[in-house]
Amino acid sequence: MNRAFLKKWAPAETLPIFGIVGLAVGGASYYLYRLSQGPEVVWDRHGDWRPWDKITHDTNQKLITVNPEFWEKRRQFVKEQKANTERAVDQI
């Protein structure tokens, strides 16, 4: 673009404001999209309207995981617990 067009379009002082506002709108849009795709949001009212019941205890649903080792240990614990329960049922 040439400078004459930019000067007619917007003064130079407003360009940083446009940039900051554009970045804020983009970030807010991304955040709202991320929220709308979460497991607790239901878009299909006629299908399975309780999808949160399908989430197991070892599933991480957070945006940022601070301690990923915890979830790996949790998966192992749940596996062991299921195996112990199955063994107990088989013994009965």
PDB file of N, CA, C and O in Angstrom:
ATOM      1  N   MET A   1       0.840  -1.175   0.000  1.00  0.00           N
ATOM      2  CA  MET A   1       0.000   0.000   0.000  1.00  0.00           C
ATOM      3  C   MET A   1       0.888   1.242   0.000  1.00  0.00           C
ATOM      4  O   MET A   1       1.998   1.238   0.531  1.00  0.00           O
ATOM      5  N   ASN A   2       0.387   2.256  -0.584  1.00  0.00           N
ATOM      6  CA  ASN A   2       1.216   3.460  -0.568  1.00  0.00           C
ATOM      7  C   ASN A   2       0.792   4.372   0.586  1.00  0.00           C
ATOM      8  O   ASN A   2      -0.317   4.265   1.110  1.00  0.00           O
ATOM      9  N   ARG A   3       1.689   5.259   0.961  1.00  0.00           N
ATOM     10  CA  ARG A   3       1.495   6.102   2.153  1.00  0.00           C
ATOM     11  C   ARG A   3       0.315   7.065   2.008  1.00  0.00           C
ATOM     12  O   ARG A   3      -0.357   7.366   2.995  1.00  0.00           O
ATOM     13  N   ALA A   4       0.058   7.544   0.811  1.00  0.00           N
ATOM     14  CA  ALA A   4      -1.053   8.482   0.624  1.00  0.00           C
ATOM     15  C   ALA A   4      -2.381   7.802   0.963  1.00  0.00           C
ATOM     16  O   ALA A   4      -3.260   8.402   1.583  1.00  0.00           O
ATOM     17  N   PHE A   5      -2.508   6.558   0.550  1.00  0.00           N
ATOM     18  CA  PHE A   5      -3.736   5.817   0.861  1.00  0.00           C
ATOM     19  C   PHE A   5      -3.884   5.623   2.372  1.00  0.00           C
ATOM     20  O   PHE A   5      -4.975   5.803   2.914  1.00  0.00           O
ATOM     21  N   LEU A   6      -2.790   5.255   3.057  1.00  0.00           N
ATOM     22  CA  LEU A   6      -2.851   5.058   4.505  1.00  0.00           C
ATOM     23  C   LEU A   6      -3.184   6.355   5.235  1.00  0.00           C
ATOM     24  O   LEU A   6      -3.923   6.335   6.219  1.00  0.00           O
ATOM     25  N   LYS A   7      -2.648   7.485   4.765  1.00  0.00           N
ATOM     26  CA  LYS A   7      -2.933   8.766   5.416  1.00  0.00           C
ATOM     27  C   LYS A   7      -4.404   9.151   5.258  1.00  0.00           C
ATOM     28  O   LYS A   7      -4.997   9.733   6.166  1.00  0.00           O
ATOM     29  N   LYS A   8      -4.989   8.826   4.110  1.00  0.00           N
ATOM     30  CA  LYS A   8      -6.404   9.130   3.909  1.00  0.00           C
ATOM     31  C   LYS A   8      -7.283   8.154   4.691  1.00  0.00           C
ATOM     32  O   LYS A   8      -8.355   8.522   5.171  1.00  0.00           O
ATOM     33  N   TRP A   9      -6.830   6.929   4.813  1.00  0.00           N
ATOM     34  CA  TRP A   9      -7.628   5.894   5.471  1.00  0.00           C
ATOM     35  C   TRP A   9      -7.682   6.106   6.980  1.00  0.00           C
ATOM     36  O   TRP A   9      -8.761   6.089   7.572  1.00  0.00           O
ATOM     37  N   ALA A  10      -6.519   6.307   7.606  1.00  0.00           N
ATOM     38  CA  ALA A  10      -6.477   6.501   9.055  1.00  0.00           C
ATOM     39  C   ALA A  10      -5.209   7.254   9.417  1.00  0.00           C
ATOM     40  O   ALA A  10      -4.164   7.029   8.807  1.00  0.00           O
ATOM     41  N   PRO A  11      -5.282   8.136  10.386  1.00  0.00           N
ATOM     42  CA  PRO A  11      -4.072   8.823  10.842  1.00  0.00           C
ATOM     43  C   PRO A  11      -3.090   7.826  11.456  1.00  0.00           C
ATOM     44  O   PRO A  11      -3.495   6.775  11.955  1.00  0.00           O
ATOM     45  N   ALA A  12      -1.830   8.151  11.419  1.00  0.00           N
ATOM     46  CA  ALA A  12      -0.790   7.246  11.919  1.00  0.00           C
ATOM     47  C   ALA A  12      -0.951   6.961  13.412  1.00  0.00           C
ATOM     48  O   ALA A  12      -0.559   5.893  13.883  1.00  0.00           O
ATOM     49  N   GLU A  13      -1.512   7.888  14.142  1.00  0.00           N
ATOM     50  CA  GLU A  13      -1.664   7.693  15.585  1.00  0.00           C
ATOM     51  C   GLU A  13      -2.682   6.606  15.929  1.00  0.00           C
ATOM     52  O   GLU A  13      -2.621   6.022  17.010  1.00  0.00           O
ATOM     53  N   THR A  14      -3.601   6.337  15.029  1.00  0.00           N
ATOM     54  CA  THR A  14      -4.651   5.355  15.328  1.00  0.00           C
ATOM     55  C   THR A  14      -4.263   3.929  14.956  1.00  0.00           C
ATOM     56  O   THR A  14      -4.938   2.988  15.373  1.00  0.00           O
ATOM     57  N   LEU A  15      -3.212   3.745  14.196  1.00  0.00           N
ATOM     58  CA  LEU A  15      -2.839   2.394  13.763  1.00  0.00           C
ATOM     59  C   LEU A  15      -2.499   1.464  14.934  1.00  0.00           C
ATOM     60  O   LEU A  15      -2.933   0.313  14.905  1.00  0.00           O
ATOM     61  N   PRO A  16      -1.756   1.885  15.956  1.00  0.00           N
ATOM     62  CA  PRO A  16      -1.540   0.978  17.093  1.00  0.00           C
ATOM     63  C   PRO A  16      -2.842   0.608  17.815  1.00  0.00           C
ATOM     64  O   PRO A  16      -2.997  -0.516  18.293  1.00  0.00           O
ATOM     65  N   ILE A  17      -3.762   1.553  17.886  1.00  0.00           N
ATOM     66  CA  ILE A  17      -5.046   1.252  18.529  1.00  0.00           C
ATOM     67  C   ILE A  17      -5.789   0.187  17.733  1.00  0.00           C
ATOM     68  O   ILE A  17      -6.338  -0.753  18.307  1.00  0.00           O
ATOM     69  N   PHE A  18      -5.805   0.336  16.397  1.00  0.00           N
ATOM     70  CA  PHE A  18      -6.455  -0.673  15.556  1.00  0.00           C
ATOM     71  C   PHE A  18      -5.800  -2.036  15.743  1.00  0.00           C
ATOM     72  O   PHE A  18      -6.483  -3.059  15.800  1.00  0.00           O
ATOM     73  N   GLY A  19      -4.486  -2.045  15.836  1.00  0.00           N
ATOM     74  CA  GLY A  19      -3.772  -3.313  16.026  1.00  0.00           C
ATOM     75  C   GLY A  19      -4.114  -3.974  17.349  1.00  0.00           C
ATOM     76  O   GLY A  19      -4.362  -5.179  17.400  1.00  0.00           O
ATOM     77  N   ILE A  20      -4.128  -3.194  18.417  1.00  0.00           N
ATOM     78  CA  ILE A  20      -4.425  -3.743  19.748  1.00  0.00           C
ATOM     79  C   ILE A  20      -5.869  -4.230  19.821  1.00  0.00           C
ATOM     80  O   ILE A  20      -6.136  -5.312  20.343  1.00  0.00           O
ATOM     81  N   VAL A  21      -6.793  -3.437  19.300  1.00  0.00           N
ATOM     82  CA  VAL A  21      -8.204  -3.841  19.320  1.00  0.00           C
ATOM     83  C   VAL A  21      -8.411  -5.078  18.447  1.00  0.00           C
ATOM     84  O   VAL A  21      -9.160  -5.981  18.819  1.00  0.00           O
ATOM     85  N   GLY A  22      -7.756  -5.121  17.298  1.00  0.00           N
ATOM     86  CA  GLY A  22      -7.866  -6.299  16.433  1.00  0.00           C
ATOM     87  C   GLY A  22      -7.344  -7.549  17.111  1.00  0.00           C
ATOM     88  O   GLY A  22      -7.951  -8.615  17.004  1.00  0.00           O
ATOM     89  N   LEU A  23      -6.224  -7.428  17.806  1.00  0.00           N
ATOM     90  CA  LEU A  23      -5.662  -8.563  18.539  1.00  0.00           C
ATOM     91  C   LEU A  23      -6.603  -9.000  19.667  1.00  0.00           C
ATOM     92  O   LEU A  23      -6.786 -10.196  19.895  1.00  0.00           O
ATOM     93  N   ALA A  24      -7.193  -8.043  20.364  1.00  0.00           N
ATOM     94  CA  ALA A  24      -8.128  -8.374  21.448  1.00  0.00           C
ATOM     95  C   ALA A  24      -9.373  -9.077  20.908  1.00  0.00           C
ATOM     96  O   ALA A  24      -9.845 -10.049  21.499  1.00  0.00           O
ATOM     97  N   VAL A  25      -9.898  -8.591  19.799  1.00  0.00           N
ATOM     98  CA  VAL A  25     -11.081  -9.222  19.201  1.00  0.00           C
ATOM     99  C   VAL A  25     -10.744 -10.631  18.721  1.00  0.00           C
ATOM    100  O   VAL A  25     -11.540 -11.554  18.896  1.00  0.00           O
ATOM    101  N   GLY A  26      -9.579 -10.798  18.123  1.00  0.00           N
ATOM    102  CA  GLY A  26      -9.156 -12.133  17.683  1.00  0.00           C
ATOM    103  C   GLY A  26      -8.999 -13.090  18.848  1.00  0.00           C
ATOM    104  O   GLY A  26      -9.438 -14.238  18.772  1.00  0.00           O
ATOM    105  N   GLY A  27      -8.378 -12.633  19.927  1.00  0.00           N
ATOM    106  CA  GLY A  27      -8.212 -13.477  21.111  1.00  0.00           C
ATOM    107  C   GLY A  27      -9.539 -13.837  21.752  1.00  0.00           C
ATOM    108  O   GLY A  27      -9.743 -14.978  22.169  1.00  0.00           O
ATOM    109  N   ALA A  28     -10.440 -12.872  21.832  1.00  0.00           N
ATOM    110  CA  ALA A  28     -11.761 -13.144  22.413  1.00  0.00           C
ATOM    111  C   ALA A  28     -12.544 -14.123  21.547  1.00  0.00           C
ATOM    112  O   ALA A  28     -13.248 -14.989  22.066  1.00  0.00           O
ATOM    113  N   SER A  29     -12.425 -13.988  20.237  1.00  0.00           N
ATOM    114  CA  SER A  29     -13.108 -14.916  19.330  1.00  0.00           C
ATOM    115  C   SER A  29     -12.580 -16.327  19.501  1.00  0.00           C
ATOM    116  O   SER A  29     -13.354 -17.283  19.552  1.00  0.00           O
ATOM    117  N   TYR A  30     -11.264 -16.462  19.592  1.00  0.00           N
ATOM    118  CA  TYR A  30     -10.670 -17.786  19.803  1.00  0.00           C
ATOM    119  C   TYR A  30     -11.145 -18.377  21.123  1.00  0.00           C
ATOM    120  O   TYR A  30     -11.483 -19.559  21.183  1.00  0.00           O
ATOM    121  N   TYR A  31     -11.177 -17.576  22.173  1.00  0.00           N
ATOM    122  CA  TYR A  31     -11.597 -18.053  23.491  1.00  0.00           C
ATOM    123  C   TYR A  31     -13.059 -18.503  23.471  1.00  0.00           C
ATOM    124  O   TYR A  31     -13.393 -19.547  24.033  1.00  0.00           O
ATOM    125  N   LEU A  32     -13.931 -17.724  22.830  1.00  0.00           N
ATOM    126  CA  LEU A  32     -15.339 -18.110  22.745  1.00  0.00           C
ATOM    127  C   LEU A  32     -15.519 -19.380  21.919  1.00  0.00           C
ATOM    128  O   LEU A  32     -16.348 -20.225  22.257  1.00  0.00           O
ATOM    129  N   TYR A  33     -14.750 -19.520  20.841  1.00  0.00           N
ATOM    130  CA  TYR A  33     -14.815 -20.749  20.045  1.00  0.00           C
ATOM    131  C   TYR A  33     -14.376 -21.933  20.890  1.00  0.00           C
ATOM    132  O   TYR A  33     -15.013 -22.986  20.864  1.00  0.00           O
ATOM    133  N   ARG A  34     -13.304 -21.768  21.630  1.00  0.00           N
ATOM    134  CA  ARG A  34     -12.792 -22.843  22.488  1.00  0.00           C
ATOM    135  C   ARG A  34     -13.825 -23.222  23.553  1.00  0.00           C
ATOM    136  O   ARG A  34     -14.019 -24.405  23.834  1.00  0.00           O
ATOM    137  N   LEU A  35     -14.482 -22.233  24.138  1.00  0.00           N
ATOM    138  CA  LEU A  35     -15.530 -22.517  25.118  1.00  0.00           C
ATOM    139  C   LEU A  35     -16.715 -23.240  24.484  1.00  0.00           C
ATOM    140  O   LEU A  35     -17.298 -24.138  25.092  1.00  0.00           O
ATOM    141  N   SER A  36     -17.068 -22.849  23.264  1.00  0.00           N
ATOM    142  CA  SER A  36     -18.238 -23.454  22.621  1.00  0.00           C
ATOM    143  C   SER A  36     -18.005 -24.905  22.229  1.00  0.00           C
ATOM    144  O   SER A  36     -18.967 -25.640  22.007  1.00  0.00           O
ATOM    145  N   GLN A  37     -16.751 -25.333  22.139  1.00  0.00           N
ATOM    146  CA  GLN A  37     -16.445 -26.710  21.767  1.00  0.00           C
ATOM    147  C   GLN A  37     -16.162 -27.591  22.970  1.00  0.00           C
ATOM    148  O   GLN A  37     -15.750 -28.739  22.801  1.00  0.00           O
ATOM    149  N   GLY A  38     -16.368 -27.093  24.171  1.00  0.00           N
ATOM    150  CA  GLY A  38     -16.083 -27.846  25.386  1.00  0.00           C
ATOM    151  C   GLY A  38     -17.065 -28.995  25.607  1.00  0.00           C
ATOM    152  O   GLY A  38     -18.126 -29.031  24.984  1.00  0.00           O
ATOM    153  N   PRO A  39     -16.719 -29.926  26.484  1.00  0.00           N
ATOM    154  CA  PRO A  39     -17.570 -31.096  26.709  1.00  0.00           C
ATOM    155  C   PRO A  39     -18.869 -30.779  27.451  1.00  0.00           C
ATOM    156  O   PRO A  39     -19.809 -31.571  27.393  1.00  0.00           O
ATOM    157  N   GLU A  40     -18.943 -29.656  28.139  1.00  0.00           N
ATOM    158  CA  GLU A  40     -20.156 -29.341  28.886  1.00  0.00           C
ATOM    159  C   GLU A  40     -21.164 -28.542  28.069  1.00  0.00           C
ATOM    160  O   GLU A  40     -22.244 -28.231  28.573  1.00  0.00           O
ATOM    161  N   VAL A  41     -20.842 -28.199  26.819  1.00  0.00           N
ATOM    162  CA  VAL A  41     -21.742 -27.443  25.953  1.00  0.00           C
ATOM    163  C   VAL A  41     -22.499 -28.422  25.063  1.00  0.00           C
ATOM    164  O   VAL A  41     -21.893 -29.295  24.441  1.00  0.00           O
ATOM    165  N   VAL A  42     -23.814 -28.280  25.002  1.00  0.00           N
ATOM    166  CA  VAL A  42     -24.647 -29.186  24.212  1.00  0.00           C
ATOM    167  C   VAL A  42     -25.243 -28.402  23.051  1.00  0.00           C
ATOM    168  O   VAL A  42     -25.975 -27.435  23.260  1.00  0.00           O
ATOM    169  N   TRP A  43     -24.930 -28.819  21.831  1.00  0.00           N
ATOM    170  CA  TRP A  43     -25.488 -28.192  20.643  1.00  0.00           C
ATOM    171  C   TRP A  43     -26.643 -29.017  20.081  1.00  0.00           C
ATOM    172  O   TRP A  43     -27.562 -28.461  19.480  1.00  0.00           O
ATOM    173  N   ASP A  44     -26.608 -30.328  20.270  1.00  0.00           N
ATOM    174  CA  ASP A  44     -27.623 -31.225  19.731  1.00  0.00           C
ATOM    175  C   ASP A  44     -28.601 -31.575  20.850  1.00  0.00           C
ATOM    176  O   ASP A  44     -28.292 -32.413  21.697  1.00  0.00           O
ATOM    177  N   ARG A  45     -29.760 -30.955  20.864  1.00  0.00           N
ATOM    178  CA  ARG A  45     -30.717 -31.192  21.942  1.00  0.00           C
ATOM    179  C   ARG A  45     -31.500 -32.493  21.752  1.00  0.00           C
ATOM    180  O   ARG A  45     -32.107 -32.984  22.704  1.00  0.00           O
ATOM    181  N   HIS A  46     -31.499 -33.054  20.554  1.00  0.00           N
ATOM    182  CA  HIS A  46     -32.290 -34.252  20.292  1.00  0.00           C
ATOM    183  C   HIS A  46     -31.467 -35.525  20.415  1.00  0.00           C
ATOM    184  O   HIS A  46     -32.029 -36.610  20.565  1.00  0.00           O
ATOM    185  N   GLY A  47     -30.168 -35.410  20.355  1.00  0.00           N
ATOM    186  CA  GLY A  47     -29.300 -36.575  20.477  1.00  0.00           C
ATOM    187  C   GLY A  47     -28.970 -36.843  21.937  1.00  0.00           C
ATOM    188  O   GLY A  47     -29.837 -36.768  22.808  1.00  0.00           O
ATOM    189  N   ASP A  48     -27.733 -37.149  22.184  1.00  0.00           N
ATOM    190  CA  ASP A  48     -27.271 -37.405  23.546  1.00  0.00           C
ATOM    191  C   ASP A  48     -27.086 -36.067  24.250  1.00  0.00           C
ATOM    192  O   ASP A  48     -26.108 -35.364  23.997  1.00  0.00           O
ATOM    193  N   TRP A  49     -28.004 -35.716  25.122  1.00  0.00           N
ATOM    194  CA  TRP A  49     -27.967 -34.406  25.757  1.00  0.00           C
ATOM    195  C   TRP A  49     -27.184 -34.402  27.050  1.00  0.00           C
ATOM    196  O   TRP A  49     -27.162 -33.387  27.747  1.00  0.00           O
ATOM    197  N   ARG A  50     -26.530 -35.520  27.399  1.00  0.00           N
ATOM    198  CA  ARG A  50     -25.681 -35.573  28.591  1.00  0.00           C
ATOM    199  C   ARG A  50     -24.304 -36.124  28.232  1.00  0.00           C
ATOM    200  O   ARG A  50     -23.925 -37.184  28.730  1.00  0.00           O
ATOM    201  N   PRO A  51     -23.552 -35.437  27.387  1.00  0.00           N
ATOM    202  CA  PRO A  51     -22.244 -35.966  26.985  1.00  0.00           C
ATOM    203  C   PRO A  51     -21.223 -35.946  28.109  1.00  0.00           C
ATOM    204  O   PRO A  51     -20.219 -36.654  28.034  1.00  0.00           O
ATOM    205  N   TRP A  52     -21.450 -35.157  29.145  1.00  0.00           N
ATOM    206  CA  TRP A  52     -20.490 -35.095  30.248  1.00  0.00           C
ATOM    207  C   TRP A  52     -20.462 -36.400  31.032  1.00  0.00           C
ATOM    208  O   TRP A  52     -19.527 -36.639  31.795  1.00  0.00           O
ATOM    209  N   ASP A  53     -21.481 -37.253  30.854  1.00  0.00           N
ATOM    210  CA  ASP A  53     -21.463 -38.555  31.518  1.00  0.00           C
ATOM    211  C   ASP A  53     -20.449 -39.500  30.883  1.00  0.00           C
ATOM    212  O   ASP A  53     -20.057 -40.489  31.502  1.00  0.00           O
ATOM    213  N   LYS A  54     -20.021 -39.211  29.664  1.00  0.00           N
ATOM    214  CA  LYS A  54     -19.066 -40.071  28.963  1.00  0.00           C
ATOM    215  C   LYS A  54     -17.620 -39.767  29.337  1.00  0.00           C
ATOM    216  O   LYS A  54     -16.719 -40.525  28.978  1.00  0.00           O
ATOM    217  N   ILE A  55     -17.386 -38.680  30.047  1.00  0.00           N
ATOM    218  CA  ILE A  55     -16.026 -38.309  30.427  1.00  0.00           C
ATOM    219  C   ILE A  55     -15.608 -39.164  31.618  1.00  0.00           C
ATOM    220  O   ILE A  55     -16.289 -39.197  32.643  1.00  0.00           O
ATOM    221  N   THR A  56     -14.493 -39.846  31.470  1.00  0.00           N
ATOM    222  CA  THR A  56     -14.011 -40.694  32.555  1.00  0.00           C
ATOM    223  C   THR A  56     -13.182 -39.866  33.536  1.00  0.00           C
ATOM    224  O   THR A  56     -12.846 -38.712  33.269  1.00  0.00           O
ATOM    225  N   HIS A  57     -12.862 -40.476  34.669  1.00  0.00           N
ATOM    226  CA  HIS A  57     -12.131 -39.755  35.714  1.00  0.00           C
ATOM    227  C   HIS A  57     -10.682 -39.491  35.335  1.00  0.00           C
ATOM    228  O   HIS A  57     -10.035 -38.634  35.938  1.00  0.00           O
ATOM    229  N   ASP A  58     -10.166 -40.204  34.358  1.00  0.00           N
ATOM    230  CA  ASP A  58      -8.767 -40.013  33.983  1.00  0.00           C
ATOM    231  C   ASP A  58      -8.619 -39.150  32.729  1.00  0.00           C
ATOM    232  O   ASP A  58      -7.535 -39.107  32.146  1.00  0.00           O
ATOM    233  N   THR A  59      -9.674 -38.466  32.301  1.00  0.00           N
ATOM    234  CA  THR A  59      -9.628 -37.603  31.128  1.00  0.00           C
ATOM    235  C   THR A  59      -9.347 -36.172  31.557  1.00  0.00           C
ATOM    236  O   THR A  59     -10.016 -35.633  32.439  1.00  0.00           O
ATOM    237  N   ASN A  60      -8.359 -35.567  30.930  1.00  0.00           N
ATOM    238  CA  ASN A  60      -8.014 -34.180  31.233  1.00  0.00           C
ATOM    239  C   ASN A  60      -8.800 -33.268  30.300  1.00  0.00           C
ATOM    240  O   ASN A  60      -8.679 -33.391  29.081  1.00  0.00           O
ATOM    241  N   GLN A  61      -9.596 -32.363  30.840  1.00  0.00           N
ATOM    242  CA  GLN A  61     -10.423 -31.461  30.046  1.00  0.00           C
ATOM    243  C   GLN A  61      -9.974 -30.011  30.166  1.00  0.00           C
ATOM    244  O   GLN A  61     -10.725 -29.104  29.806  1.00  0.00           O
ATOM    245  N   LYS A  62      -8.783 -29.780  30.658  1.00  0.00           N
ATOM    246  CA  LYS A  62      -8.323 -28.415  30.894  1.00  0.00           C
ATOM    247  C   LYS A  62      -7.651 -27.842  29.647  1.00  0.00           C
ATOM    248  O   LYS A  62      -7.132 -28.581  28.811  1.00  0.00           O
ATOM    249  N   LEU A  63      -7.671 -26.527  29.540  1.00  0.00           N
ATOM    250  CA  LEU A  63      -7.035 -25.838  28.425  1.00  0.00           C
ATOM    251  C   LEU A  63      -5.519 -25.930  28.530  1.00  0.00           C
ATOM    252  O   LEU A  63      -4.839 -26.151  27.529  1.00  0.00           O
ATOM    253  N   ILE A  64      -4.993 -25.762  29.724  1.00  0.00           N
ATOM    254  CA  ILE A  64      -3.554 -25.857  29.960  1.00  0.00           C
ATOM    255  C   ILE A  64      -3.326 -26.859  31.086  1.00  0.00           C
ATOM    256  O   ILE A  64      -3.925 -26.746  32.156  1.00  0.00           O
ATOM    257  N   THR A  65      -2.461 -27.835  30.842  1.00  0.00           N
ATOM    258  CA  THR A  65      -2.156 -28.831  31.859  1.00  0.00           C
ATOM    259  C   THR A  65      -0.861 -28.452  32.546  1.00  0.00           C
ATOM    260  O   THR A  65       0.192 -28.406  31.910  1.00  0.00           O
ATOM    261  N   VAL A  66      -0.929 -28.180  33.832  1.00  0.00           N
ATOM    262  CA  VAL A  66       0.249 -27.790  34.593  1.00  0.00           C
ATOM    263  C   VAL A  66       1.053 -29.021  35.002  1.00  0.00           C
ATOM    264  O   VAL A  66       2.283 -28.976  35.031  1.00  0.00           O
ATOM    265  N   ASN A  67       0.370 -30.114  35.317  1.00  0.00           N
ATOM    266  CA  ASN A  67       1.024 -31.312  35.822  1.00  0.00           C
ATOM    267  C   ASN A  67       0.593 -32.528  34.995  1.00  0.00           C
ATOM    268  O   ASN A  67      -0.285 -33.271  35.436  1.00  0.00           O
ATOM    269  N   PRO A  68       1.179 -32.759  33.809  1.00  0.00           N
ATOM    270  CA  PRO A  68       0.744 -33.883  32.970  1.00  0.00           C
ATOM    271  C   PRO A  68       1.063 -35.246  33.576  1.00  0.00           C
ATOM    272  O   PRO A  68       0.410 -36.235  33.244  1.00  0.00           O
ATOM    273  N   GLU A  69       2.059 -35.311  34.461  1.00  0.00           N
ATOM    274  CA  GLU A  69       2.391 -36.595  35.087  1.00  0.00           C
ATOM    275  C   GLU A  69       1.230 -37.084  35.956  1.00  0.00           C
ATOM    276  O   GLU A  69       1.012 -38.288  36.084  1.00  0.00           O
ATOM    277  N   PHE A  70       0.498 -36.161  36.543  1.00  0.00           N
ATOM    278  CA  PHE A  70      -0.644 -36.534  37.376  1.00  0.00           C
ATOM    279  C   PHE A  70      -1.665 -37.326  36.572  1.00  0.00           C
ATOM    280  O   PHE A  70      -2.193 -38.333  37.044  1.00  0.00           O
ATOM    281  N   TRP A  71      -1.940 -36.863  35.348  1.00  0.00           N
ATOM    282  CA  TRP A  71      -2.962 -37.534  34.545  1.00  0.00           C
ATOM    283  C   TRP A  71      -2.479 -38.903  34.091  1.00  0.00           C
ATOM    284  O   TRP A  71      -3.281 -39.829  33.969  1.00  0.00           O
ATOM    285  N   GLU A  72      -1.186 -39.047  33.840  1.00  0.00           N
ATOM    286  CA  GLU A  72      -0.659 -40.365  33.476  1.00  0.00           C
ATOM    287  C   GLU A  72      -0.776 -41.323  34.663  1.00  0.00           C
ATOM    288  O   GLU A  72      -1.170 -42.477  34.494  1.00  0.00           O
ATOM    289  N   LYS A  73      -0.437 -40.850  35.849  1.00  0.00           N
ATOM    290  CA  LYS A  73      -0.589 -41.684  37.050  1.00  0.00           C
ATOM    291  C   LYS A  73      -2.062 -42.017  37.284  1.00  0.00           C
ATOM    292  O   LYS A  73      -2.400 -43.129  37.690  1.00  0.00           O
ATOM    293  N   ARG A  74      -2.920 -41.056  37.026  1.00  0.00           N
ATOM    294  CA  ARG A  74      -4.357 -41.277  37.220  1.00  0.00           C
ATOM    295  C   ARG A  74      -4.866 -42.362  36.277  1.00  0.00           C
ATOM    296  O   ARG A  74      -5.667 -43.205  36.680  1.00  0.00           O
ATOM    297  N   ARG A  75      -4.405 -42.349  35.014  1.00  0.00           N
ATOM    298  CA  ARG A  75      -4.809 -43.389  34.055  1.00  0.00           C
ATOM    299  C   ARG A  75      -4.362 -44.768  34.523  1.00  0.00           C
ATOM    300  O   ARG A  75      -5.121 -45.734  34.457  1.00  0.00           O
ATOM    301  N   GLN A  76      -3.122 -44.847  34.995  1.00  0.00           N
ATOM    302  CA  GLN A  76      -2.605 -46.127  35.487  1.00  0.00           C
ATOM    303  C   GLN A  76      -3.416 -46.600  36.693  1.00  0.00           C
ATOM    304  O   GLN A  76      -3.741 -47.783  36.794  1.00  0.00           O
ATOM    305  N   PHE A  77      -3.737 -45.700  37.593  1.00  0.00           N
ATOM    306  CA  PHE A  77      -4.507 -46.051  38.784  1.00  0.00           C
ATOM    307  C   PHE A  77      -5.889 -46.580  38.408  1.00  0.00           C
ATOM    308  O   PHE A  77      -6.349 -47.574  38.971  1.00  0.00           O
ATOM    309  N   VAL A  78      -6.552 -45.920  37.458  1.00  0.00           N
ATOM    310  CA  VAL A  78      -7.884 -46.353  37.034  1.00  0.00           C
ATOM    311  C   VAL A  78      -7.809 -47.721  36.373  1.00  0.00           C
ATOM    312  O   VAL A  78      -8.680 -48.563  36.594  1.00  0.00           O
ATOM    313  N   LYS A  79      -6.765 -47.956  35.551  1.00  0.00           N
ATOM    314  CA  LYS A  79      -6.589 -49.273  34.926  1.00  0.00           C
ATOM    315  C   LYS A  79      -6.425 -50.353  35.985  1.00  0.00           C
ATOM    316  O   LYS A  79      -7.065 -51.402  35.911  1.00  0.00           O
ATOM    317  N   GLU A  80      -5.572 -50.099  36.965  1.00  0.00           N
ATOM    318  CA  GLU A  80      -5.349 -51.072  38.037  1.00  0.00           C
ATOM    319  C   GLU A  80      -6.625 -51.309  38.836  1.00  0.00           C
ATOM    320  O   GLU A  80      -6.919 -52.441  39.220  1.00  0.00           O
ATOM    321  N   GLN A  81      -7.370 -50.260  39.082  1.00  0.00           N
ATOM    322  CA  GLN A  81      -8.605 -50.379  39.842  1.00  0.00           C
ATOM    323  C   GLN A  81      -9.630 -51.227  39.080  1.00  0.00           C
ATOM    324  O   GLN A  81     -10.319 -52.054  39.676  1.00  0.00           O
ATOM    325  N   LYS A  82      -9.729 -51.019  37.760  1.00  0.00           N
ATOM    326  CA  LYS A  82     -10.644 -51.827  36.951  1.00  0.00           C
ATOM    327  C   LYS A  82     -10.223 -53.286  36.950  1.00  0.00           C
ATOM    328  O   LYS A  82     -11.063 -54.179  37.059  1.00  0.00           O
ATOM    329  N   ALA A  83      -8.922 -53.530  36.826  1.00  0.00           N
ATOM    330  CA  ALA A  83      -8.424 -54.904  36.823  1.00  0.00           C
ATOM    331  C   ALA A  83      -8.714 -55.578  38.161  1.00  0.00           C
ATOM    332  O   ALA A  83      -9.125 -56.738  38.184  1.00  0.00           O
ATOM    333  N   ASN A  84      -8.510 -54.883  39.262  1.00  0.00           N
ATOM    334  CA  ASN A  84      -8.793 -55.444  40.586  1.00  0.00           C
ATOM    335  C   ASN A  84     -10.282 -55.733  40.757  1.00  0.00           C
ATOM    336  O   ASN A  84     -10.656 -56.746  41.347  1.00  0.00           O
ATOM    337  N   THR A  85     -11.123 -54.852  40.248  1.00  0.00           N
ATOM    338  CA  THR A  85     -12.566 -55.054  40.350  1.00  0.00           C
ATOM    339  C   THR A  85     -12.993 -56.269  39.536  1.00  0.00           C
ATOM    340  O   THR A  85     -13.820 -57.062  39.986  1.00  0.00           O
ATOM    341  N   GLU A  86     -12.430 -56.416  38.339  1.00  0.00           N
ATOM    342  CA  GLU A  86     -12.769 -57.567  37.500  1.00  0.00           C
ATOM    343  C   GLU A  86     -12.313 -58.864  38.152  1.00  0.00           C
ATOM    344  O   GLU A  86     -13.022 -59.868  38.089  1.00  0.00           O
ATOM    345  N   ARG A  87     -11.141 -58.859  38.776  1.00  0.00           N
ATOM    346  CA  ARG A  87     -10.662 -60.055  39.469  1.00  0.00           C
ATOM    347  C   ARG A  87     -11.574 -60.411  40.637  1.00  0.00           C
ATOM    348  O   ARG A  87     -11.863 -61.584  40.869  1.00  0.00           O
ATOM    349  N   ALA A  88     -12.026 -59.398  41.370  1.00  0.00           N
ATOM    350  CA  ALA A  88     -12.909 -59.644  42.513  1.00  0.00           C
ATOM    351  C   ALA A  88     -14.248 -60.217  42.050  1.00  0.00           C
ATOM    352  O   ALA A  88     -14.810 -61.093  42.707  1.00  0.00           O
ATOM    353  N   VAL A  89     -14.756 -59.728  40.929  1.00  0.00           N
ATOM    354  CA  VAL A  89     -16.022 -60.236  40.396  1.00  0.00           C
ATOM    355  C   VAL A  89     -15.844 -61.668  39.906  1.00  0.00           C
ATOM    356  O   VAL A  89     -16.732 -62.500  40.094  1.00  0.00           O
ATOM    357  N   ASP A  90     -14.710 -61.962  39.282  1.00  0.00           N
ATOM    358  CA  ASP A  90     -14.452 -63.319  38.796  1.00  0.00           C
ATOM    359  C   ASP A  90     -14.331 -64.315  39.939  1.00  0.00           C
ATOM    360  O   ASP A  90     -14.683 -65.483  39.774  1.00  0.00           O
ATOM    361  N   GLN A  91     -13.847 -63.885  41.080  1.00  0.00           N
ATOM    362  CA  GLN A  91     -13.674 -64.789  42.214  1.00  0.00           C
ATOM    363  C   GLN A  91     -14.999 -65.125  42.885  1.00  0.00           C
ATOM    364  O   GLN A  91     -15.110 -66.141  43.571  1.00  0.00           O
ATOM    365  N   ILE A  92     -15.983 -64.292  42.694  1.00  0.00           N
ATOM    366  CA  ILE A  92     -17.290 -64.530  43.342  1.00  0.00           C
ATOM    367  C   ILE A  92     -18.004 -65.628  42.685  1.00  0.00           C
ATOM    368  O   ILE A  92     -19.116 -65.971  43.088  1.00  0.00           O
TER     369      ILE A  92
END
